[in-house]
């Protein structure tokens, strides 16, 4: 029972009938994952136009909420900005659900928890990097109002729309990507809540900041091996990484418990980064696995596992030789033992076996019985590349796949998936 991600503009611009016709050709999709709230992402990413949207060629995500719920009334101290289309009467989730009354699909709304356009007491909830700068549009999982906000919003969404399973995404600290590449975003969070939490655990935040400053200086001096070795080997850095992981796990534990107390029938699935990267962003598979019956991650080999690898490397160095050294140090930091040059990566991405490697890690880190979905890149690639990646995912330790995403995919990619399943629904 595979699934596919939908954005609000897909439903509102193309209409459910067009979506169901294309998805039906895939012969393998029974889960539809409509996005409840957007992030600051160009659609499609990073370039090009939406291939079958009759209204718009490009849609820029603005981090807004797309359901007909009053987020401010539900959570006055912290709430997400309502998208203007909702104020004009649009309701993408309701429109999709209405069209699916007799269709063989299940709907799992997809929600971005910690990244978006939020209002209210942002001072108490913001993410702060090691230099004291706010990381724009991110909430800290240790913020005092975040759990209550999402408890109220998800419980209300379940009551109004009848959905009982939600895919929780953006449950992490920032990486280096965003509206512009910012490696310092990775070196967070130092908000008062996090500083107090680290102090209680005996972490010397002054020494930690000094170590991060030293790493930043080494990167500026093009000493990539030394910088990444410090990032993986420093005792105070490792204590900070464990704190980040504990912060995210505690946030999801509290949210899941709060939702269960409100409505025991609500189920949360988790959308995680591939294991190679997850650790540094605060995602601990071994603790998060206890909280959800299903996990999805996205080992997109063509895109470097979903990370903006090229953006990071190009921000660190301008000369080809320096970029090559930075890339090799990057591979070492994240445990990727691939004989791969930076130019080859820019052309072809990671080797195809990256898909199986990361699914094997995800399975090993998950408890028995956890349903694992392997994310499959369904845009900006040739149909033959899609079928190879899909075949690798289906032969791996994952249980099934979730395609990303409907609105960015060319017509021939829907046909390619359908051909793999021989015209029969999987």
NULO-135756 format. One record per residue (C-alpha): residue number from 1; residue in one letter; chain; y, z, x. Coordinates in steps of 0.1 Angstrom, whole numbers, plus 5000, padded with zeros to 4 digits. Example, Ala and Ser with C-alpha at 12.3 -4.5 7.8 and 13.67 -1.06 7.14 Angstrom:
# residues 2
 resi resn chain    Y    Z    X
    1    A     A 4955 5078 5123
    2    S     A 4989 5071 5137
//
This chain:
# residues 426
 resi resn chain    Y    Z    X
    1    X     A 5000 5000 5000
    2    X     A 5028 4987 5022
    3    X     A 5065 4990 5014
    4    X     A 5099 4975 5020
    5    X     A 5134 4988 5024
    6    X     A 5162 4977 5001
    7    X     A 5199 4982 5004
    8    X     A 5222 4987 4974
    9    X     A 5238 4953 4980
   10    X     A 5204 4936 4977
   11    X     A 5199 4950 4942
   12    X     A 5235 4945 4930
   13    X     A 5241 4910 4945
   14    X     A 5207 4894 4941
   15    X     A 5193 4913 4911
   16    X     A 5159 4928 4908
   17    X     A 5142 4896 4895
   18    X     A 5150 4878 4928
   19    X     A 5138 4907 4948
   20    X     A 5105 4910 4929
   21    X     A 5099 4873 4933
   22    X     A 5102 4874 4970
   23    X     A 5084 4907 4975
   24    X     A 5056 4894 4953
   25    X     A 5050 4865 4977
   26    X     A 5041 4891 5004
   27    X     A 5009 4901 4986
   28    X     A 5010 4934 5004
   29    X     A 5039 4955 4990
   30    X     A 5036 4982 4964
   31    X     A 5063 5006 4976
   32    X     A 5100 4998 4972
   33    X     A 5124 5020 4991
   34    X     A 5160 5016 4978
   35    X     A 5187 5032 4998
   36    X     A 5206 5060 4981
   37    X     A 5234 5062 5007
   38    X     A 5245 5039 5034
   39    X     A 5252 5044 5071
   40    X     A 5278 5027 5092
   41    X     A 5257 4997 5099
   42    X     A 5264 4960 5098
   43    X     A 5241 4941 5074
   44    X     A 5225 4922 5090
   45    X     A 5224 4939 5124
   46    X     A 5237 4930 5150
   47    X     A 5249 4895 5139
   48    X     A 5242 4866 5115
   49    X     A 5245 4864 5078
   50    X     A 5224 4877 5048
   51    X     A 5201 4847 5043
   52    X     A 5197 4849 5005
   53    X     A 5226 4870 4992
   54    X     A 5245 4848 4968
   55    X     A 5277 4870 4969
   56    X     A 5283 4881 5005
   57    X     A 5273 4869 5039
   58    X     A 5278 4902 5056
   59    X     A 5280 4937 5043
   60    X     A 5294 4965 5064
   61    X     A 5279 4999 5055
   62    X     A 5306 5026 5050
   63    X     A 5284 5057 5048
   64    X     A 5289 5061 5011
   65    X     A 5268 5075 4982
   66    X     A 5255 5049 4957
   67    X     A 5240 5069 4928
   68    X     A 5258 5079 4896
   69    X     A 5260 5115 4905
   70    X     A 5291 5136 4912
   71    X     A 5284 5148 4947
   72    X     A 5316 5169 4948
   73    X     A 5306 5187 4916
   74    X     A 5271 5193 4929
   75    X     A 5283 5206 4963
   76    X     A 5320 5214 4964
   77    X     A 5320 5227 5000
   78    X     A 5304 5196 5015
   79    X     A 5298 5163 4998
   80    X     A 5294 5126 5004
   81    X     A 5320 5100 4995
   82    X     A 5311 5080 4964
   83    X     A 5310 5043 4969
   84    X     A 5337 5024 4950
   85    X     A 5311 5002 4933
   86    X     A 5297 5033 4915
   87    X     A 5332 5041 4902
   88    X     A 5333 5006 4889
   89    X     A 5300 5012 4870
   90    X     A 5273 5000 4894
   91    X     A 5241 5019 4898
   92    X     A 5216 5001 4921
   93    X     A 5188 5026 4916
   94    X     A 5190 5027 4878
   95    X     A 5191 4989 4878
   96    X     A 5160 4986 4899
   97    X     A 5140 5012 4880
   98    X     A 5149 4995 4847
   99    X     A 5134 4962 4859
  100    X     A 5102 4979 4871
  101    X     A 5090 4993 4838
  102    X     A 5059 4970 4837
  103    X     A 5058 4960 4874
  104    X     A 5031 4973 4898
  105    X     A 5055 4991 4922
  106    X     A 5063 5027 4931
  107    X     A 5098 5036 4940
  108    X     A 5106 5060 4969
  109    X     A 5144 5065 4973
  110    X     A 5155 5065 5009
  111    X     A 5182 5090 5019
  112    X     A 5202 5094 5051
  113    X     A 5207 5131 5056
  114    X     A 5230 5137 5085
  115    X     A 5250 5105 5091
  116    X     A 5276 5091 5067
  117    X     A 5311 5096 5052
  118    X     A 5313 5132 5042
  119    X     A 5341 5153 5029
  120    X     A 5348 5190 5024
  121    X     A 5346 5216 5051
  122    X     A 5338 5193 5079
  123    X     A 5350 5217 5105
  124    X     A 5320 5239 5098
  125    X     A 5295 5211 5097
  126    X     A 5306 5186 5124
  127    X     A 5287 5176 5155
  128    X     A 5305 5183 5188
  129    X     A 5295 5167 5221
  130    X     A 5295 5186 5254
  131    X     A 5331 5176 5262
  132    X     A 5344 5191 5229
  133    X     A 5348 5158 5210
  134    X     A 5337 5154 5175
  135    X     A 5309 5128 5170
  136    X     A 5323 5110 5140
  137    X     A 5303 5108 5108
  138    X     A 5275 5132 5118
  139    X     A 5266 5165 5103
  140    X     A 5250 5192 5124
  141    X     A 5216 5204 5110
  142    X     A 5228 5240 5118
  143    X     A 5259 5235 5095
  144    X     A 5261 5262 5068
  145    X     A 5263 5239 5038
  146    X     A 5240 5210 5046
  147    X     A 5208 5223 5031
  148    X     A 5225 5234 4999
  149    X     A 5242 5200 4996
  150    X     A 5210 5180 4999
  151    X     A 5190 5204 4977
  152    X     A 5215 5200 4949
  153    X     A 5218 5162 4953
  154    X     A 5181 5155 4956
  155    X     A 5172 5178 4927
  156    X     A 5198 5161 4905
  157    X     A 5187 5127 4916
  158    X     A 5151 5136 4907
  159    X     A 5162 5148 4872
  160    X     A 5184 5119 4864
  161    X     A 5162 5090 4878
  162    X     A 5127 5105 4875
  163    X     A 5118 5100 4912
  164    X     A 5097 5127 4928
  165    X     A 5092 5113 4963
  166    X     A 5120 5108 4987
  167    X     A 5120 5093 5023
  168    X     A 5143 5114 5044
  169    X     A 5160 5096 5072
  170    X     A 5187 5104 5099
  171    X     A 5172 5139 5104
  172    X     A 5183 5141 5140
  173    X     A 5211 5146 5164
  174    X     A 5231 5115 5173
  175    X     A 5219 5090 5199
  176    X     A 5242 5067 5220
  177    X     A 5246 5040 5193
  178    X     A 5271 5038 5164
  179    X     A 5301 5018 5157
  180    X     A 5304 5016 5195
  181    X     A 5281 5026 5222
  182    X     A 5288 5062 5233
  183    X     A 5263 5078 5257
  184    X     A 5280 5111 5253
  185    X     A 5270 5113 5216
  186    X     A 5235 5120 5229
  187    X     A 5248 5152 5247
  188    X     A 5254 5172 5215
  189    X     A 5257 5196 5197
  190    X     A 5281 5222 5209
  191    X     A 5296 5233 5176
  192    X     A 5301 5270 5171
  193    X     A 5269 5273 5151
  194    X     A 5249 5257 5179
  195    X     A 5266 5276 5207
  196    X     A 5259 5308 5189
  197    X     A 5223 5298 5184
  198    X     A 5218 5288 5220
  199    X     A 5233 5321 5232
  200    X     A 5209 5341 5210
  201    X     A 5180 5323 5229
  202    X     A 5195 5331 5263
  203    X     A 5207 5295 5270
  204    X     A 5237 5295 5293
  205    X     A 5259 5269 5276
  206    X     A 5283 5269 5305
  207    X     A 5255 5260 5329
  208    X     A 5243 5234 5304
  209    X     A 5276 5217 5301
  210    X     A 5280 5217 5339
  211    X     A 5245 5200 5341
  212    X     A 5255 5174 5315
  213    X     A 5288 5167 5333
  214    X     A 5268 5163 5365
  215    X     A 5244 5138 5348
  216    X     A 5274 5119 5334
  217    X     A 5289 5117 5369
  218    X     A 5257 5104 5384
  219    X     A 5255 5077 5357
  220    X     A 5291 5067 5365
  221    X     A 5281 5065 5402
  222    X     A 5252 5042 5393
  223    X     A 5227 5069 5405
  224    X     A 5204 5062 5375
  225    X     A 5171 5075 5389
  226    X     A 5187 5108 5399
  227    X     A 5206 5112 5366
  228    X     A 5175 5106 5344
  229    X     A 5154 5128 5366
  230    X     A 5178 5156 5360
  231    X     A 5177 5149 5323
  232    X     A 5139 5152 5322
  233    X     A 5134 5179 5348
  234    X     A 5163 5204 5346
  235    X     A 5152 5238 5332
  236    X     A 5185 5243 5312
  237    X     A 5183 5207 5299
  238    X     A 5147 5214 5287
  239    X     A 5158 5246 5270
  240    X     A 5185 5226 5252
  241    X     A 5161 5199 5241
  242    X     A 5138 5226 5226
  243    X     A 5168 5241 5208
  244    X     A 5177 5207 5194
  245    X     A 5141 5202 5182
  246    X     A 5140 5237 5167
  247    X     A 5173 5230 5149
  248    X     A 5161 5199 5132
  249    X     A 5127 5213 5123
  250    X     A 5143 5245 5108
  251    X     A 5167 5223 5088
  252    X     A 5139 5203 5073
  253    X     A 5118 5234 5067
  254    X     A 5147 5251 5049
  255    X     A 5154 5219 5029
  256    X     A 5118 5213 5018
  257    X     A 5114 5250 5008
  258    X     A 5147 5249 4989
  259    X     A 5136 5218 4970
  260    X     A 5102 5232 4962
  261    X     A 5118 5264 4948
  262    X     A 5140 5242 4926
  263    X     A 5112 5217 4916
  264    X     A 5077 5220 4931
  265    X     A 5069 5184 4922
  266    X     A 5094 5169 4946
  267    X     A 5078 5155 4978
  268    X     A 5095 5146 5010
  269    X     A 5084 5119 5034
  270    X     A 5100 5118 5068
  271    X     A 5115 5087 5087
  272    X     A 5113 5095 5124
  273    X     A 5120 5078 5156
  274    X     A 5091 5065 5177
  275    X     A 5076 5094 5197
  276    X     A 5089 5080 5230
  277    X     A 5125 5087 5219
  278    X     A 5121 5113 5192
  279    X     A 5120 5143 5216
  280    X     A 5155 5139 5230
  281    X     A 5170 5135 5195
  282    X     A 5156 5167 5182
  283    X     A 5125 5155 5164
  284    X     A 5093 5175 5171
  285    X     A 5064 5157 5155
  286    X     A 5041 5188 5159
  287    X     A 5064 5210 5138
  288    X     A 5077 5184 5114
  289    X     A 5042 5172 5106
  290    X     A 5036 5204 5087
  291    X     A 5063 5196 5062
  292    X     A 5054 5161 5049
  293    X     A 5023 5143 5038
  294    X     A 5037 5110 5051
  295    X     A 5056 5100 5082
  296    X     A 5072 5066 5090
  297    X     A 5085 5056 5124
  298    X     A 5097 5022 5136
  299    X     A 5082 5008 5168
  300    X     A 5101 4975 5166
  301    X     A 5090 4960 5199
  302    X     A 5116 4932 5198
  303    X     A 5144 4957 5195
  304    X     A 5133 4983 5220
  305    X     A 5118 5007 5194
  306    X     A 5149 5007 5172
  307    X     A 5171 5020 5199
  308    X     A 5201 5000 5211
  309    X     A 5186 4997 5246
  310    X     A 5207 4967 5256
  311    X     A 5239 4983 5244
  312    X     A 5232 5014 5265
  313    X     A 5222 4995 5296
  314    X     A 5252 4972 5294
  315    X     A 5275 5002 5289
  316    X     A 5262 5018 5321
  317    X     A 5264 4988 5344
  318    X     A 5281 4954 5346
  319    X     A 5262 4938 5375
  320    X     A 5227 4924 5370
  321    X     A 5212 4944 5399
  322    X     A 5227 4976 5385
  323    X     A 5215 4969 5350
  324    X     A 5180 4963 5363
  325    X     A 5180 4997 5381
  326    X     A 5193 5014 5350
  327    X     A 5166 4998 5328
  328    X     A 5138 5008 5352
  329    X     A 5151 5044 5352
  330    X     A 5153 5043 5314
  331    X     A 5117 5032 5311
  332    X     A 5106 5060 5334
  333    X     A 5126 5086 5314
  334    X     A 5109 5076 5281
  335    X     A 5074 5072 5296
  336    X     A 5071 5035 5292
  337    X     A 5048 5022 5320
  338    X     A 5055 4985 5313
  339    X     A 5059 4960 5342
  340    X     A 5090 4946 5326
  341    X     A 5123 4934 5339
  342    X     A 5156 4938 5321
  343    X     A 5161 4901 5317
  344    X     A 5126 4898 5302
  345    X     A 5134 4927 5278
  346    X     A 5166 4911 5267
  347    X     A 5147 4879 5260
  348    X     A 5114 4892 5244
  349    X     A 5118 4930 5239
  350    X     A 5090 4954 5248
  351    X     A 5054 4941 5251
  352    X     A 5036 4938 5218
  353    X     A 5013 4967 5228
  354    X     A 5044 4990 5223
  355    X     A 5035 4990 5186
  356    X     A 5000 5003 5192
  357    X     A 5011 5027 5219
  358    X     A 5036 5044 5197
  359    X     A 5013 5045 5167
  360    X     A 4986 5061 5188
  361    X     A 5011 5088 5199
  362    X     A 5023 5093 5163
  363    X     A 4987 5098 5152
  364    X     A 4979 5122 5180
  365    X     A 5010 5143 5172
  366    X     A 5003 5144 5135
  367    X     A 4979 5167 5116
  368    X     A 4947 5152 5101
  369    X     A 4954 5135 5068
  370    X     A 4990 5127 5075
  371    X     A 4998 5092 5062
  372    X     A 5015 5072 5089
  373    X     A 5036 5041 5082
  374    X     A 5045 5018 5111
  375    X     A 5079 5003 5106
  376    X     A 5078 4965 5110
  377    X     A 5109 4945 5120
  378    X     A 5114 4918 5094
  379    X     A 5145 4900 5106
  380    X     A 5159 4882 5136
  381    X     A 5125 4869 5147
  382    X     A 5102 4839 5143
  383    X     A 5074 4841 5116
  384    X     A 5048 4839 5144
  385    X     A 5064 4869 5161
  386    X     A 5063 4888 5128
  387    X     A 5027 4881 5121
  388    X     A 5018 4892 5157
  389    X     A 5036 4925 5153
  390    X     A 5022 4930 5118
  391    X     A 4987 4924 5131
  392    X     A 4992 4948 5159
  393    X     A 5005 4975 5135
  394    X     A 4976 4970 5110
  395    X     A 4951 4972 5138
  396    X     A 4967 5004 5152
  397    X     A 4963 5040 5143
  398    X     A 4989 5037 5115
  399    X     A 4977 5037 5079
  400    X     A 5001 5010 5066
  401    X     A 5034 4994 5072
  402    X     A 5070 4996 5059
  403    X     A 5090 4965 5064
  404    X     A 5127 4966 5074
  405    X     A 5142 4950 5055
  406    X     A 5144 4928 5024
  407    X     A 5180 4917 5026
  408    X     A 5180 4906 5062
  409    X     A 5147 4887 5061
  410    X     A 5146 4849 5061
  411    X     A 5126 4832 5034
  412    X     A 5099 4820 5058
  413    X     A 5092 4856 5068
  414    X     A 5081 4865 5032
  415    X     A 5058 4835 5032
  416    X     A 5044 4845 5066
  417    X     A 5034 4880 5054
  418    X     A 5019 4866 5023
  419    X     A 4998 4841 5043
  420    X     A 4984 4870 5063
  421    X     A 4969 4885 5032
  422    X     A 4954 4853 5019
  423    X     A 4972 4853 4986
  424    X     A 4957 4885 4974
  425    X     A 4976 4918 4969
  426    X     A 4966 4943 4995
//
